[in-house]
Amino acid sequence: MAKTVPRLTAEQIRLIVATAWDDPPPYTKTLMEHSIAQGELVQLMKREMTPVAYKLWASKAKGVKAPTKKAVWPHGK
């Protein structure tokens, strides 16, 4: 379960939402600038955005693939 979102001012929330909207997944810029992890960010975005805007924002993450790892001997070629 994700941590609860810390208490934030309206200005802090506005900055976090703006950063998260522009930041491509896995949202490292949001973590580095605002110390908000991905689970906390998802909770915050669900709370602060309209359902349509949240679905649009969340769809960005679904289209991104994780970086691939090279196979290492003896388990791969």
C-alpha positions as a Markdown table, in Angstrom:
| # | Residue | x | y | z |
|---|---|---|---|---|
| 1 | Met | 0.0 | 0.0 | 0.0 |
| 2 | Ala | 1.3 | 3.5 | -0.9 |
| 3 | Lys | 2.1 | 6.0 | 1.8 |
| 4 | Thr | -0.4 | 8.8 | 2.4 |
| 5 | Val | 0.2 | 12.1 | 0.7 |
| 6 | Pro | 1.7 | 14.6 | 3.1 |
| 7 | Arg | -0.1 | 17.8 | 3.9 |
| 8 | Leu | 0.7 | 20.3 | 1.3 |
| 9 | Thr | -0.3 | 23.9 | 0.5 |
| 10 | Ala | -2.3 | 24.8 | -2.5 |
| 11 | Glu | 0.8 | 26.3 | -4.2 |
| 12 | Gln | 2.8 | 23.1 | -3.5 |
| 13 | Ile | 0.0 | 20.9 | -5.0 |
| 14 | Arg | -0.1 | 23.1 | -8.1 |
| 15 | Leu | 3.6 | 22.8 | -8.6 |
| 16 | Ile | 3.6 | 19.0 | -8.1 |
| 17 | Val | 0.7 | 18.6 | -10.5 |
| 18 | Ala | 2.4 | 20.7 | -13.1 |
| 19 | Thr | 5.7 | 18.8 | -12.7 |
| 20 | Ala | 3.9 | 15.4 | -12.9 |
| 21 | Trp | 2.0 | 16.4 | -16.0 |
| 22 | Asp | 5.2 | 17.3 | -17.9 |
| 23 | Asp | 7.4 | 14.5 | -16.4 |
| 24 | Pro | 7.5 | 11.3 | -18.4 |
| 25 | Pro | 7.1 | 8.0 | -16.5 |
| 26 | Pro | 8.7 | 6.7 | -14.1 |
| 27 | Tyr | 8.3 | 10.3 | -12.7 |
| 28 | Thr | 11.9 | 10.7 | -11.4 |
| 29 | Lys | 11.8 | 14.5 | -11.7 |
| 30 | Thr | 8.8 | 14.7 | -9.4 |
| 31 | Leu | 10.5 | 12.5 | -6.9 |
| 32 | Met | 13.7 | 14.5 | -7.0 |
| 33 | Glu | 12.1 | 18.0 | -6.9 |
| 34 | His | 9.2 | 17.4 | -4.5 |
| 35 | Ser | 10.1 | 14.1 | -2.7 |
| 36 | Ile | 6.8 | 12.5 | -3.8 |
| 37 | Ala | 7.1 | 8.8 | -4.7 |
| 38 | Gln | 5.0 | 7.3 | -7.5 |
| 39 | Gly | 2.3 | 5.8 | -5.1 |
| 40 | Glu | 1.9 | 9.2 | -3.3 |
| 41 | Leu | 1.8 | 10.9 | -6.7 |
| 42 | Val | -1.0 | 8.7 | -8.0 |
| 43 | Gln | -3.0 | 9.4 | -4.9 |
| 44 | Leu | -2.5 | 13.1 | -5.1 |
| 45 | Met | -3.4 | 13.2 | -8.8 |
| 46 | Lys | -6.6 | 11.2 | -8.2 |
| 47 | Arg | -7.6 | 13.6 | -5.5 |
| 48 | Glu | -6.7 | 16.8 | -7.2 |
| 49 | Met | -7.7 | 16.1 | -10.8 |
| 50 | Thr | -11.0 | 15.5 | -12.5 |
| 51 | Pro | -11.6 | 11.8 | -13.5 |
| 52 | Val | -11.2 | 12.6 | -17.2 |
| 53 | Ala | -7.9 | 14.5 | -16.6 |
| 54 | Tyr | -6.6 | 11.7 | -14.3 |
| 55 | Lys | -7.3 | 9.0 | -16.9 |
| 56 | Leu | -5.5 | 11.1 | -19.5 |
| 57 | Trp | -2.5 | 11.5 | -17.2 |
| 58 | Ala | -2.5 | 7.8 | -16.2 |
| 59 | Ser | -2.7 | 6.7 | -19.8 |
| 60 | Lys | 0.8 | 8.2 | -20.4 |
| 61 | Ala | 2.3 | 5.6 | -18.0 |
| 62 | Lys | 0.6 | 2.7 | -19.6 |
| 63 | Gly | 2.2 | 3.4 | -23.0 |
| 64 | Val | 5.8 | 3.4 | -21.6 |
| 65 | Lys | 7.8 | 0.1 | -21.5 |
| 66 | Ala | 10.3 | -0.6 | -18.8 |
| 67 | Pro | 13.9 | -0.6 | -19.9 |
| 68 | Thr | 15.0 | -4.1 | -21.1 |
| 69 | Lys | 17.8 | -6.0 | -19.5 |
| 70 | Lys | 20.4 | -8.0 | -21.4 |
| 71 | Ala | 20.4 | -11.7 | -20.7 |
| 72 | Val | 23.4 | -12.8 | -18.6 |
| 73 | Trp | 25.1 | -16.2 | -18.9 |
| 74 | Pro | 24.2 | -18.9 | -17.8 |
| 75 | His | 20.5 | -18.0 | -18.0 |
| 76 | Gly | 20.5 | -16.5 | -21.4 |
| 77 | Lys | 22.5 | -16.1 | -24.6 |
